[in-house]
């Protein structure tokens, strides 16, 4: 296999939950050696469960096992292809060892709140004293500058602050809605990974590192640029419209005939963007009388009569299975797609053909299929080389091989609880 694009680049990943770890995962997929840095005093809360919050979460066979912090599903996906170490940065010896690691690294990524970043001396000013050409990404919820820089947030609150939630919902009366997938995390992470690659290119040309300040909330706000521009240009605030569209009709999700096993909830998304597509849609479903009604013959008419239109369409879709509707309409040139649940995605023959899922074996999770890298490259194929690290799994490799510490020194660090592989009580607390 050809050399991956980021081979030779070493990243110290302090990411927690989804946004931070996803940055490291993207870089690791492209060949960077990404070392996930945690501690037995406070590990990444995506290992779960979060202190004070009960619930099994997503574990193999719903069994947390003896070491649930090494088995949780989301952590497994967000931390593929990484090494993992533990080191207590709050203690002078731990920080000293960490600085030795910074000196042989290229990038440091962290998505703690700004005050925590400064407390742990992970800010750019502190780290560039250790390595002048280091690239530091800080990715707090609302950025490292401004009156909200120390605010804590999950993806849900970022969606509210970014403006997305105000345009999600079915009517003015329904109120704002959460998207269901916390857009702030992956959106900011993808942006951050791209900026890190740009900073590496800049350093290669100039020899200089730099600080990258990414606001997760701002990255999410950029998804609704149309709404912001509409207000800027027309002083018009967008209203919630559910699954509808300002210039397409029909446009929505329609219930289909249930499957043979639960859940029997089946839906299909249909989007008609022109009168030509409307005529193709009508022909594809057998040209029932209502499709010839004059009030549906033009886009304006369909937009004005969407309630009735949606009801009539669903009277047809409910008689057919989701993939049947999708295939029929796609063949007619009408955009349509079955609304897939988790089971349907895992069993999707298209994803199977593309080798989207890859089988891997983890000592504490077992052998199972994992979602693979999100891109395919002909010259430098990307695969899952390593599953997510157990807590402190690579302490000996990083401290021994990379830093040259002796086995005796490593054992001493374990006795002093500066490193380890077993969390102390309260290690799952949020920063």
Secondary structure, DSSP 8 states (H G I E B T S, - for coil): ----TTTT-EEEE---TTHHHHHHHHHHHTT-EEEEEE-SSS--GGGS--TT-----S-GGG---TTGGGT-HHHHHHTTTEEEEE--TTSHHHHHHHHHHHHT-SEEEE-S-HHHHHHTT-SHHHHHHH-TT-EEEE--TT-SSSTTTT----HHHHHHHHTTGGG-SSSTTT-----SS-HHHHHHHHHHHHHHHHHHHHHHHHS--EEEE--HHHHHHGGGHHHHHHHHHH-------TT-BTTBSSEEEEE----SSS----EEEEE--SHHHHHHHHHHTT--GGGG-GGGSSHHHHHHTHHHHHHHHHHHHTTS-HHHHHHHHHHTT-EEEE---HHHHHT-HHHHHTT-EEEEEETTTEEEEEE--S---SSS-----S----TTTTHIIIIIIIT---HHHHHHHHHTTSS-SS--TTTT---
